[in-house]
């Protein structure tokens, strides 16, 4: 008789390493660089440099690093 925790008698899902079985931890961590980039955009717009996000991304080093780190973490989370 299958237990209530395992649907249809399947074994419980086990996580493996940092990414978990489906990479969900790394996909959740993509929020961090995205929030940093949004926060940096708000700070720069408050200071009067309120350009489009694309122009600020190309000009501001912190936003560029946040964007690149988001792409790296998201890619690893999807393909690992």
N, C-alpha and C positions, 0 to 999 in steps of 0.2 A: 504494500500500500504506500503510495507516494506521500511524502510529508507536505505540509502546507507551505514550507519555505521553498520547495523546489517544484516549479510548475511542470506538469506532465512527466514527473519522474526523472527529470534531468538533474545531473549533479550540480551542486552549487558552483557559481562562478568564482574563480580564484583570480586574484590580481597578481601580476608578475612585475616586480621591479617598480620603477618610477612611473612608467606609463600606464600600468594596469593592464588588464586583458584587452581593453578596447581603446587605450590611450586617453581615457576621459580625464585623468589628472592633468596631463599636459594641455588638453583643450581648455580646461578650466583656468589654467595659469595664463592663457592668452589675454585674460582680462587685465592683468597687471600692466603690460606695456601699452595696451590700448588706453587704460585709464590715465597713465602717465602722459601720453600724447594729448589726450583731451584736456587734462589739467594744464599742460604747458601751453596749449592753444588759448585757453581762457586767460592765463597769466599774460601772455603776449598781447592778447586783444585788449586787456585792461590797461596795458602800458601804451596803447595807441598804435600797435603794429598789427591792427586787425585786417590782415589780408586774407585771401582765400587759403584754406588749409594746404592746398598743393604748393602754393608759393612759399608758405612758411616751412613746409616740410623740406623743400629744397634748400632753404636758407638757414634754418636752425638745426644745429648739430644734435641737440637732445631729441628733437622730434624725429630726426632721421634715424638715430640709434633705436628709438622706441619702435619705429615702423619696421626696421630690419629685424629687430629681436622678435617682434610679433610674427613676422613671416616665418622666421626660423622655428619658433616654438609651435606655431600652428602646423607647419609642414611635418615636423617630427611627430606631433600628436596625431596627425592623420595617417602617416605612412609607417608608423612603428607599431 
